[in-house]
Amino acid sequence: MTKETIATGVVHIVPDDLKEALLSHPDVLATWNDLTPLARNEWICWTTMVKKPETRANHIERLCADLLQGKRRPCCWPGCPHRNAKTQKYF
């Protein structure tokens, strides 16, 4: 059994539930690893910022589907607030 490499973001690491989803879909994993670190960071932040577990699961499903459709960043997402020191105080 080979261990797959999962690229991380700039600020965020890949959470375990997202790792499981990426490892279970090799084509999604290949697309994920092809993204820029900033794009991966946006996806991770978009996935983890929600409060409800069911919403998070929906975001992970949508992430996989969107990556397969060729999308590189989350739709309608203003960006990761954790990268900007001025906005970090809100999170």
N, C-alpha and C positions, 0 to 999 in steps of 0.2 A: 504494500500500500504506500503510495507516494503522498507526501504532504504538499498540498497546494499552497501557493503564495497568494496572500490577499494584501493588496496595497492599501495603505492608510491615507488619511487626509492630512491637512496641514496642522490643524489644532486638535481634531478629534481622532480617536482610535475606533476601529470597527467593533461595534458591540457584538456579543455572542449570538444573539438572535439573527442579526444581519449576516454574520459569518456563516451560520447554518444555511440560510437561504442562498447565499452565493455559492457555497460548496455543493449544494444539491442541484445547481443549474450551471454546468460547465460553460455554456455559451454566455450566460449572464456574467460569470466570473471573468471570462476573457474580455468582455466589454468593460467591466468594472476596472480591471487592471490597465486597460488602455486609456482610461480617463486621466485628466490632469489631477494632481493632488488637490488643487482648489475645487475642482468639480466634485471629487470624492468627498471632500470636506462638506460641501453644500448638501450632498445627499445624506451624509451621516447626520448632520445637524437637523435637516428637515425631518428625518426619521425619528430622532430622539427627542425633539422639542415638544412632542405631543404628551398629553397627560394620561390618557386612557390606554390600557394595554391593547384593546381591540383596534383603536385608531392607529397605534404603532404597527400592529400586524397588517392593517390595510396599507399603510405607507410602505412597508417592506414589499408587499405584493405588487403595489403600483410601481415601486422602484424597479423591480425585476421586469415588469411589463414594459415600462418606459424605456429601459436600457435596450431591450430587445427591439423596440421600435426605432431606435437610433437617437433617442433624446440624450443629451449630455448633462443637463442640469434639471433640477425640479422646476416644474411650471409654476409661475406666479409666486415665486419665493424671492423675497428681497435680498436674501443673502445671509450668510452666517454672522450673527451679531457678536460672536465670541472672538472674532479676529480683530475687531475694532476696540481699542481701549476705552473709547468714549461710551460705547454701548454696553460694555461688560457689566457696568453697575446695575443694569436692569435685569440681569440673569443670575 
